[in-house]
Amino acid sequence: MNETLSKYIPEHAVKPVFDLIVDNRVHLKIVNERQTRHGDYRKGPSGKHEITVNSSLNKYKFLITLIHEISHLVAFEKFGRKIKPHGNEWKYSFQRLMVPFIRPEIFPSHLLPLLARHFKNPTASSDTDTTLSLALKQYDKQNDKNYIFEIPYGSVFRIHNGKVFKKVAVRTKRFECLEISSGRTYLFNPNAEVELLVARD
């Protein structure tokens, strides 16, 4: 397991993560990329704690996602199954488990203050923390996608499920985009990755 973990998370995180997996009897599966989620936790019919994490994540995002999912397990075991999945009990568990990893041996120094800020009140997905998300994406493999905030207003783009939109306006921190086929308006986070089809000059 240590050898496998070392392929996916920073070197100095391997032993403490391995200890968490053993202590909480986690059955970890590393799976092909899913567009809708980075990871998942469920308690199987046999009572086994099953966690899946996408293999495509960079090592820092993989570590955060794995601790996120272990935090669900810990919160449910400690506070009961009736708690909200991303409620205060989960936030408390995620903070407690993640803080020991926020150190320079594990994360690049420029990520440390962003992580410290995020974990004062962690959200259901680090993707909604635009500053942290963009900083983490610097470590992703190169691709031909654009961020919503980079493309000009009036540009047409496609998302992972094939739907096509036009970027039309900004609303507070998110961008208003028109789905071409239905005419409905949707809001996108600035760091959403899209495939540019037609750039407005």
Disulfide bonds with the S-S distance in Angstrom:
none
